[in-house]
Amino acid sequence: MLVRDRMTPNPITLRPGSDPLAGLAICKSGGFCHLPVVDENGRLVGMVTEEELKHFLATAPSPGVLQRQHRVEQVMRSPVVSVPPDYPLEEAARLMIRHNLSGLPVADETGRLVGIITRSDIFAQFAEALGADTTAVRVTVRVPNRPGELAKLAGRIAQAGGNICSVVSHSPGTTGQMDLTLRVEGVGRDALLSAIQADPEVEVRHVWEREVEGR
């Protein structure tokens, strides 16, 4: 999954000379938390958030008689951390964590703004990747951390009639082992567990099945 698959294309923007008060009004009316700042050629030059605009307008002194208004360039952050459209989504998430950002502008090779990706976009993809929108059985197992273990497990599940619709691996902090969280459809809970536990080296750590509405 790439940034281009989850970003909001052609987002609302500001110019460096825009009025911060107008920027704040745009944030409130559109429900935006971030606004990229671009030059006359559409190239990314800065980034500003609703909270930054609020703080600036609450604390900034009068612009003075020679300047009729404050300017967004007084508030915006520049240079800006950005990513290209073909950047891996998980790497964009890593950048957000590293720089404590809630949104990243997306720019092409010329520096022209083409979109924006936010934590909410990445969170939605994370939930989808884990199969949150399915009624499949969710099971976490601990297996030996060696080549072929996932293939063996998938084979046993397939023999039982199950189809793995998502899988995520994560380290349990135990040497020589790894945890796998799978969403499996097409097979009942009991048959699934029986297939998994046919291998004595596999430990079932957790099983969860969503309640069907109206049951």
C-alpha positions in Angstrom: 0.0 0.0 0.0 1.4 3.4 -1.1 0.7 6.9 0.1 -1.1 7.6 -3.2 -3.7 5.0 -2.3 -4.8 6.7 0.9 -4.0 10.4 0.5 -6.5 13.2 0.0 -5.6 14.5 -3.5 -5.6 18.3 -4.3 -6.1 19.5 -0.8 -7.2 23.0 0.1 -4.1 25.2 0.4 -3.0 28.7 1.5 -0.5 31.1 0.1 2.4 32.6 2.2 0.7 36.0 2.0 -2.7 34.7 3.0 -4.4 36.1 6.1 -4.1 33.7 9.1 -7.6 34.6 10.1 -8.9 33.4 6.7 -6.8 30.2 7.1 -8.5 29.6 10.5 -11.9 30.2 9.0 -11.1 27.6 6.3 -10.0 25.1 8.9 -13.2 25.5 10.9 -15.6 25.5 7.9 -14.0 22.5 6.2 -13.1 20.5 9.3 -9.4 20.6 8.4 -6.6 20.2 10.9 -3.8 20.9 8.5 -3.4 23.3 5.6 -0.4 23.1 3.2 1.1 26.4 2.0 2.1 26.6 -1.7 3.6 29.3 -3.9 2.1 30.7 -7.1 3.3 27.6 -9.0 1.8 25.1 -6.6 5.1 24.1 -5.0 5.0 23.2 -1.3 6.7 25.9 0.8 5.2 25.3 4.3 2.6 23.7 6.5 0.3 25.1 9.2 -2.2 23.6 11.6 -5.5 24.9 13.0 -3.9 25.0 16.5 -0.9 26.9 15.2 -3.2 29.5 13.6 -5.2 29.8 16.8 -2.2 30.3 19.0 -0.6 32.9 16.6 -3.8 35.0 16.4 -4.2 34.9 20.1 -0.7 36.0 20.9 0.6 38.0 17.9 0.9 41.8 18.3 -0.8 44.2 15.8 0.8 44.0 12.3 1.2 47.8 12.4 0.0 50.6 10.2 2.3 49.7 7.3 1.0 46.2 7.0 -2.8 45.7 6.9 -2.8 42.1 8.1 -0.6 39.3 9.4 0.6 36.7 6.9 0.5 32.9 6.9 4.3 32.9 6.3 4.7 34.2 9.9 3.1 31.1 11.2 3.9 28.3 8.8 6.5 25.7 9.4 9.2 25.6 6.7 11.0 23.6 5.5 8.4 20.8 5.6 8.7 17.1 6.0 6.9 15.6 2.9 6.7 12.4 1.0 6.2 11.4 -2.6 3.0 9.7 -3.8 4.8 6.3 -4.3 6.1 6.3 -0.7 5.2 3.2 1.3 2.4 3.9 3.8 4.2 2.3 6.7 7.2 4.5 6.1 5.0 7.6 6.1 3.7 6.4 9.5 7.2 6.1 10.7 8.0 9.6 9.7 4.9 10.9 11.5 6.0 9.1 14.7 9.6 10.3 14.4 8.7 13.9 13.9 5.5 13.9 16.0 3.3 14.9 13.1 -0.4 14.3 12.5 -0.2 14.9 8.8 2.2 14.9 5.9 2.0 16.8 2.6 2.6 14.8 -0.5 4.7 16.4 -3.2 5.9 15.1 -6.6 9.4 15.2 -7.9 9.1 18.9 -8.8 8.0 19.9 -5.3 4.4 20.5 -6.5 1.8 19.6 -3.9 -0.4 16.7 -5.0 -2.1 15.6 -1.7 -2.0 15.2 2.0 -1.9 12.0 4.2 -3.0 12.1 7.9 -2.9 9.8 10.9 -6.6 9.1 10.4 -5.9 7.9 6.8 -3.1 5.6 8.1 -5.2 4.4 11.0 -8.1 3.5 8.6 -5.7 1.5 6.5 -4.3 -0.3 9.5 -7.8 -1.3 10.6 -8.6 -2.5 7.1 -5.3 -4.5 6.9 -6.2 -6.2 10.1 -9.6 -7.2 8.8 -11.6 -5.0 11.1 -14.4 -4.8 8.6 -14.9 -8.5 8.4 -16.6 -11.1 10.6 -13.7 -13.5 10.2 -12.3 -15.2 13.3 -9.3 -13.4 14.7 -6.6 -15.6 16.2 -3.1 -14.9 17.5 -0.6 -17.7 17.6 3.0 -18.0 18.7 5.2 -20.0 16.4 8.9 -20.8 16.0 10.7 -17.9 14.3 12.1 -19.9 11.3 11.5 -20.1 7.6 8.3 -21.9 6.5 6.2 -21.6 9.7 3.6 -19.3 8.2 3.4 -21.5 5.1 2.8 -24.6 7.3 0.2 -22.9 9.3 -1.6 -21.5 6.2 -1.6 -25.0 4.7 -3.3 -26.5 7.7 -5.9 -23.8 7.8 -6.6 -24.2 4.1 -7.1 -28.0 4.6 -9.7 -27.2 7.1 -11.5 -25.0 4.6 -10.3 -21.7 6.0 -9.2 -18.6 4.0 -6.7 -16.2 5.6 -7.9 -12.7 4.7 -5.2 -10.8 6.7 -2.1 -11.6 8.6 0.3 -9.5 10.7 3.5 -10.7 12.4 5.0 -9.1 15.5 7.8 -9.9 17.9 6.8 -11.2 21.4 10.2 -10.2 22.7 11.0 -13.9 23.1 14.1 -15.2 21.3 13.3 -17.7 18.6 9.6 -17.1 18.4 7.1 -14.8 16.6 3.5 -14.0 17.0 1.1 -14.1 14.1 -2.4 -12.5 14.2 -4.6 -13.8 11.5 -8.2 -13.2 10.3 -9.7 -16.4 8.9 -13.0 -16.8 7.2 -14.8 -19.8 5.7 -14.3 -22.1 8.8 -15.8 -22.3 12.2 -13.9 -21.4 15.4 -13.6 -25.0 16.7 -12.5 -26.4 13.3 -10.0 -23.6 13.0 -8.5 -24.1 16.4 -8.3 -27.9 15.8 -6.3 -27.3 12.6 -3.9 -24.9 14.2 -3.3 -27.0 17.3 -2.5 -30.0 15.2 1.1 -28.7 15.4 2.3 -29.0 19.0 4.9 -26.2 18.4 2.1 -23.7 17.8 0.6 -21.9 20.8 -2.8 -20.3 20.5 -2.5 -17.0 22.4 -5.9 -15.3 21.8 -9.1 -16.0 19.9 -11.8 -13.4 19.2 -15.0 -13.5 17.1 -17.2 -10.5 16.6 -20.8 -10.9 17.8 -23.3 -10.9 15.0 -25.7 -8.0 15.3 -29.2 -9.1 16.3 -28.0 -12.5 17.6 
